[in-house]
Amino acid sequence: MLFEPPIDEIAKRIGNVYTATIIIGARAKELESKIPALLQGSSNLAIEYAAKEVFSGKVIAVKAK
């Protein structure tokens, strides 16, 4: 399965693969639980939608204090 955008490109924007994975996973979980209507009728999985949001800059990481 091809993943678009590639995780390597997302990791470059975020800083590392681990952080990118955590952010994408958290956003995908949020999409599935809070906004399921957004995903209905779409062939994209929540994880793909979340990855596109992170890649485009719609979702950013904020360091905890």
Buried (B, 14 or more C-beta within 10 A) or exposed (E): EEEEBEBEEBBEBBEEEEBBBEBBBEBBEEBBEEEEEEBEEEEEBBBBBBBBBBBEEEBEBEEEE
